[in-house]
Amino acid sequence: MSEQKRRNAIRDGYLQLTTLLAPAGAPPGSGMPTRGRPKGSGGRGRGTKGKSGILFRAREYIRWLEEGRAALLEEVAKAEAAAGIR
C-alpha cells in the first residue's frame, strides 16, 4: 500500500470515529476536531481533545458496549431459565 493510501485509510477511519462519537443529535463531525490538537490547547496530556482524545473516547465507548452486551446476555439467560427454555 502506498504511503498516500495508508494516510487516507487512517484519515477515513478517524473521520468515522469522530462521526460515531459525536454527541447525540449533533451534525456529523460537529464539536469534534478533525486534525491534531487545537492551537493553544496546552500540553499533550490525556485530554478529550485531539486525535488521542478521540481514541480514548472510542475505547471507553467500546467498553461500555461490551458491558451492556454482557448485561443483556445475562438478562436473556435469566428470562430463558424462568421460561424453562434452557
VMD Tcl script that draws the C-alpha trace (Angstrom):
set ca {
  {0.00 0.00 0.00}
  {1.40 3.38 -0.89}
  {2.03 5.98 1.78}
  {-0.81 8.18 0.49}
  {-3.29 5.28 0.59}
  {-2.19 4.46 4.14}
  {-2.68 8.07 5.22}
  {-6.10 8.20 3.55}
  {-7.15 4.98 5.30}
  {-6.11 6.42 8.67}
  {-7.88 9.71 7.94}
  {-11.07 7.90 6.86}
  {-11.03 5.71 9.96}
  {-10.54 8.74 12.19}
  {-13.44 10.53 10.49}
  {-15.68 7.50 11.07}
  {-14.73 7.53 14.76}
  {-15.48 11.24 15.13}
  {-18.87 10.71 13.48}
  {-19.66 7.73 15.72}
  {-18.60 9.52 18.91}
  {-20.30 12.85 18.17}
  {-22.93 13.92 20.73}
  {-26.44 12.62 20.05}
  {-28.37 14.82 17.64}
  {-25.29 16.77 16.59}
  {-24.44 17.16 12.92}
  {-21.69 14.75 11.84}
  {-18.29 15.97 12.96}
  {-19.59 18.92 14.95}
  {-17.57 19.77 18.01}
  {-15.01 17.13 17.14}
  {-11.56 18.13 15.92}
  {-10.59 16.86 12.51}
  {-6.84 17.35 12.69}
  {-4.47 17.26 15.63}
  {-4.77 19.37 18.77}
  {-6.35 22.81 18.72}
  {-3.86 25.64 18.91}
  {-3.21 26.77 22.45}
  {-4.66 23.59 23.93}
  {-1.72 23.17 26.26}
  {0.21 20.01 26.98}
  {-0.14 16.63 25.47}
  {-1.83 15.03 28.49}
  {-4.67 12.53 28.26}
  {-7.35 15.03 27.35}
  {-10.57 14.85 25.42}
  {-9.40 16.97 22.51}
  {-7.39 15.92 19.53}
  {-6.85 12.55 18.00}
  {-5.69 10.82 21.16}
  {-8.81 12.03 22.97}
  {-10.98 10.56 20.22}
  {-9.19 7.24 20.60}
  {-9.67 7.27 24.38}
  {-13.38 8.02 23.92}
  {-13.63 5.21 21.38}
  {-12.03 2.81 23.86}
  {-14.46 3.89 26.58}
  {-17.40 3.53 24.20}
  {-16.33 0.00 23.23}
  {-16.01 -0.97 26.89}
  {-19.47 0.46 27.56}
  {-20.90 -1.56 24.67}
  {-19.21 -4.73 25.92}
  {-20.59 -4.21 29.43}
  {-24.07 -3.58 28.03}
  {-23.85 -6.70 25.89}
  {-22.82 -8.79 28.89}
  {-25.72 -7.41 30.94}
  {-28.18 -8.16 28.13}
  {-26.87 -11.71 27.73}
  {-27.29 -12.25 31.46}
  {-30.84 -10.90 31.30}
  {-31.67 -13.21 28.36}
  {-30.26 -16.21 30.25}
  {-32.43 -15.35 33.29}
  {-35.53 -14.95 31.11}
  {-34.85 -18.25 29.34}
  {-34.34 -20.00 32.67}
  {-37.58 -18.56 34.02}
  {-39.43 -19.68 30.89}
  {-37.88 -23.14 31.02}
  {-36.19 -22.76 27.67}
  {-32.75 -23.72 28.98}
}
mol new
graphics top color blue
foreach p $ca { graphics top sphere $p radius 0.5 }
foreach p [lrange $ca 0 end-1] q [lrange $ca 1 end] { graphics top cylinder $p $q radius 0.2 }
display resetview
